[in-house]
Amino acid sequence: MKEKIKQYYLFILAAAADIILWYFYPDRGITAVKTAGEYFIEMLLFIPPIFILIGLLDVWVPRKVVENNVGPDSGIKGVLISILAAAAAAGPLYAGFPVAYTLIQKGCRISNAVIFLGTWATIKVPMLMMEIKFMGLDYMLVRLGLTLPAIVITGYVVEYLIGIKQAAASNLDT
């Protein structure tokens, strides 16, 4: 029983917060529950197709292809592929996490997976077009010029930190 509670503690905490909110502020509590329900329905619409695509990626794309293109020795090519693939992707950010996980399982370098997720979250082709339309080309170029290096740096920092953590864990095992 404790394992189930640990596994779902965040959900239980959110449900308890909704109940408390509903008790003290019924109108806000109802709004919170409706919003949560809308997000749940949205996830139900996006997650099944994403899992189908992940299954196809897992079966159809050989590990060697992933390793050669975004793996440990891919260099700048891996960074560019990660950026371009994510910028062309569709859907909310939570759909990108299973894709990144599958890529890592297939041999993708951690930094490239982080770059993929960062790009998925901040740089999409339709978003760039909207920025040009409403904010102007200069704004889009400046934002892109600041965002891309930050994403790449973050990818390498995360990879470095994970390497330190794994090294420390392996030292504890010995």
Number of C-alpha atoms within 10 A of each C-alpha: 6 8 8 8 11 10 11 11 13 11 11 13 11 12 14 12 14 20 17 13 18 17 13 10 12 14 11 14 18 16 14 17 16 12 12 15 12 12 12 11 11 12 14 11 11 14 16 12 12 16 14 11 13 18 14 11 16 16 10 9 13 12 18 12 13 20 19 16 21 27 25 16 13 18 14 12 14 25 22 18 17 25 24 17 13 23 22 13 17 13 13 14 15 14 20 21 16 15 21 21 14 17 25 20 13 20 19 27 26 23 27 30 28 24 30 30 25 24 24 26 16 17 21 20 14 12 13 20 14 13 17 15 11 10 12 13 14 11 14 19 14 10 15 15 11 11 15 17 12 13 21 20 14 16 22 17 14 15 18 14 11 14 13 12 12 12 12 11 11 10 9 8 7 5
